Amino acid sequence: MGLLFEQIDSQPSAIGDITLRRRRIPALGNRDIHEVKMGEEFLMSSMFVDAEVALADLGLAATPGDGLSVVVGGLGLGYTAVAALKDPRVSELLVVEYLQPVIGWHQQGLVPLGRELTDDERTRYVQGSFFDLAVQAPDQGGFDPQSPGRQFDAILLDIDHSPRALLHDSNASFYTVDSIGHMAGQIRPGGVFAMWSNEGEDAEFMAVLRDVFTDVVCHVVTFFNPFQNRESFNTVYVARKPG
């Protein structure tokens, strides 16, 4: 059956020690669960990934056209990025990730989707702060260091737990009309910004999105939680840039 618990890797990072581990849960049919912790805080888990997949599915369903260039902000365990690649219209995927160890886990195949994502020729990793790159002026760069000032068809974001529950206090400045507006400069007319949240619809953030975008919707994504024996939910915001 193998070990019920394994620490796969642990490395220092710019914001603290980050650890990748695997658990096997007999009560769930000996299913392997991969988890990432920052210090003692859980950052991500493969236990519940429905909304991470829905982030790509809902965001790209709202994105028109073919030959799509897509940015995923926050690599995590790769579920949003791999879901995006399943859309045959996607011709290029830039994955922006602040933590180099997380990129390394995928490149080394230490996480279940690592090889699938890394070996796809459409994938390119960009190591850097999504929030810093989002607000750069066109002549300073943006998300693609190889092509400063370019625009994308869709930007899919999954980093903070919600617009209020932040991984770092400095991220708060992103969730404003000014910063969201700067980021929208990197989206083509008619393109889409979509974002995952662990919490319900945030009226204040919806108002921010409506100041910048059109057709703003907050989708509720439900999934069964076996630990609580009931349904849980996440949300996915989808907003379109005016054409």
C-alpha positions in Angstrom: 0.0 0.0 0.0 2.9 2.3 0.6 3.5 5.0 3.1 0.5 6.9 4.6 2.6 10.0 4.8 5.7 11.3 2.9 7.4 14.6 2.9 8.6 14.9 -0.7 10.5 18.2 -0.5 11.0 21.2 1.7 12.9 24.3 0.7 13.4 27.9 1.8 11.8 30.6 -0.3 11.6 34.4 -0.3 8.5 34.2 2.0 9.3 31.3 4.2 9.9 27.5 4.1 7.7 25.7 1.6 7.0 22.0 1.9 5.5 19.5 -0.5 4.0 16.3 1.1 1.8 13.4 0.2 -0.8 11.7 2.4 -2.8 8.5 1.8 -6.2 8.4 3.4 -7.6 4.9 3.9 -11.1 6.2 4.6 -11.1 7.7 1.1 -10.1 4.5 -0.7 -6.3 5.0 -0.1 -6.4 8.1 -2.3 -3.1 10.0 -2.5 -3.5 13.7 -1.5 -0.7 16.1 -2.3 -0.4 19.2 -0.1 1.7 22.3 0.0 2.5 24.2 3.2 4.1 27.5 3.9 5.5 27.2 7.4 2.5 25.8 9.3 -0.1 27.3 6.9 -1.7 25.1 4.3 -1.5 26.7 0.8 -3.0 24.1 -1.4 -4.2 20.6 -1.7 -5.2 18.1 -4.4 -8.2 17.1 -2.2 -10.6 19.6 -3.6 -9.7 20.9 -7.1 -13.2 21.4 -8.7 -13.0 25.2 -8.5 -9.4 25.3 -9.7 -10.5 23.4 -12.8 -13.7 25.5 -13.1 -11.5 28.7 -13.1 -10.0 27.6 -16.4 -13.3 26.1 -17.8 -15.4 29.2 -17.0 -12.8 31.7 -17.9 -12.0 30.2 -21.3 -15.7 29.5 -22.0 -16.2 33.3 -21.9 -13.1 34.0 -24.0 -13.8 34.4 -27.8 -11.6 33.4 -30.6 -8.9 30.8 -31.5 -5.2 30.6 -31.0 -5.6 31.9 -27.5 -2.7 33.2 -25.4 -3.5 32.6 -21.7 -1.8 33.7 -18.5 -2.3 31.6 -15.3 -1.3 33.5 -12.2 -0.3 31.0 -9.4 0.9 27.6 -10.4 -0.1 25.7 -7.3 -0.4 22.0 -8.1 -1.1 22.7 -11.7 -4.9 22.0 -11.9 -5.9 25.3 -13.5 -3.0 25.3 -15.9 -3.7 21.7 -17.1 -7.4 22.4 -17.4 -6.6 25.4 -19.6 -4.4 23.3 -21.9 -7.4 20.9 -22.5 -9.1 23.7 -24.4 -7.9 23.1 -28.0 -8.1 26.8 -28.8 -5.2 27.5 -26.4 -2.0 28.0 -28.3 0.2 29.5 -25.6 0.1 29.3 -21.8 2.3 31.5 -19.5 2.3 30.3 -15.9 3.4 33.1 -13.6 4.7 31.7 -10.2 6.5 33.6 -7.5 8.1 30.6 -5.8 10.8 28.9 -7.8 10.5 25.6 -5.7 7.0 25.2 -7.0 8.1 25.5 -10.6 10.9 23.0 -9.8 8.4 20.4 -8.4 6.6 20.5 -11.7 9.7 20.4 -13.9 11.0 17.4 -11.8 7.7 15.5 -11.9 7.3 15.6 -8.1 3.6 16.5 -8.4 1.0 14.4 -10.2 0.4 16.9 -13.1 4.0 18.2 -13.3 5.2 16.2 -16.4 1.9 16.7 -18.3 2.2 20.5 -17.8 5.9 20.8 -18.3 6.1 18.6 -21.4 3.3 20.4 -23.2 5.1 22.7 -25.7 2.5 25.4 -25.2 3.6 25.9 -21.6 6.1 28.5 -20.4 6.9 29.2 -16.8 7.6 32.8 -15.7 9.2 33.1 -12.3 8.1 36.4 -10.7 5.4 38.2 -8.7 2.1 38.2 -10.6 1.0 41.3 -8.6 4.1 43.2 -9.6 4.0 42.2 -13.3 0.3 43.0 -13.4 0.7 46.7 -12.8 3.8 47.3 -14.9 3.6 49.9 -17.6 3.8 48.4 -21.1 7.3 49.8 -21.7 8.4 48.1 -18.4 7.5 44.6 -19.4 4.4 42.8 -18.1 3.7 39.1 -17.8 5.9 38.1 -20.8 9.6 38.9 -20.3 10.2 37.9 -23.9 7.7 40.3 -25.4 7.2 43.4 -23.2 3.9 45.2 -23.5 2.0 42.4 -25.2 -1.6 41.5 -24.6 -3.3 38.2 -23.8 -6.8 36.7 -24.5 -7.3 35.6 -20.9 -5.8 36.0 -17.5 -6.7 33.4 -14.8 -5.7 34.1 -11.2 -5.5 31.8 -8.2 -3.1 33.1 -5.6 -4.8 34.6 -2.5 -7.6 32.8 -0.7 -10.0 35.7 -1.5 -9.8 39.5 -2.1 -9.8 39.8 1.7 -8.0 36.7 2.9 -4.5 37.4 1.5 -1.3 35.3 1.6 0.6 38.6 2.2 -0.7 42.0 3.3 1.1 43.7 0.4 -1.3 41.9 -2.1 -4.2 44.1 -0.9 -3.1 46.9 -3.3 -4.0 44.7 -6.3 -7.7 44.5 -5.5 -8.4 48.1 -6.4 -9.7 49.9 -9.5 -6.3 51.3 -10.2 -4.4 48.1 -10.1 -7.1 46.0 -11.8 -7.2 48.7 -14.5 -3.5 48.4 -15.1 -3.7 44.7 -15.4 -6.6 45.0 -17.9 -4.1 46.8 -20.1 -2.5 43.4 -20.7 -5.8 41.9 -21.9 -7.0 42.2 -25.5 -10.3 44.0 -26.2 -13.1 41.4 -25.6 -10.7 39.2 -23.5 -11.3 37.9 -20.0 -10.1 38.1 -16.5 -11.1 35.3 -14.2 -10.2 34.7 -10.5 -10.7 31.9 -7.9 -11.9 32.6 -4.4 -12.4 30.5 -1.3 -15.2 32.7 -0.1 -18.6 33.8 -1.3 -19.3 36.8 -3.6 -17.6 39.9 -2.4 -19.8 43.0 -3.2 -16.9 45.4 -2.9 -14.7 43.5 -5.3 -17.6 43.0 -7.7 -17.9 46.8 -7.8 -14.2 47.1 -8.5 -14.5 44.7 -11.4 -17.5 46.5 -12.8 -15.5 49.8 -12.9 -13.0 48.1 -15.2 -14.8 45.3 -17.1 -18.2 44.4 -18.5 -20.3 41.2 -18.1 -19.0 40.6 -14.5 -20.3 37.3 -13.0 -19.5 35.5 -9.8 -20.0 31.7 -10.3 -20.5 29.4 -7.3 -18.8 26.0 -7.7 -20.0 23.3 -5.3 -18.3 20.1 -4.4 -18.8 17.3 -1.8 -16.6 17.5 1.3 -16.2 14.0 2.8 -14.6 15.4 5.9 -17.7 17.4 6.7 -20.2 15.1 4.9 -21.8 18.0 3.1 -21.4 20.2 0.1 -18.8 23.0 0.2 -18.2 25.8 -2.3 -15.7 28.1 -3.9 -16.4 31.0 -6.3 -15.0 32.0 -9.7 -15.2 35.6 -10.8 -15.4 36.1 -14.6 -15.2 39.6 -16.2 -14.8 40.7 -19.8 -12.8 43.6 -21.1 -14.8 46.0 -23.3 -14.3 45.3 -27.0 
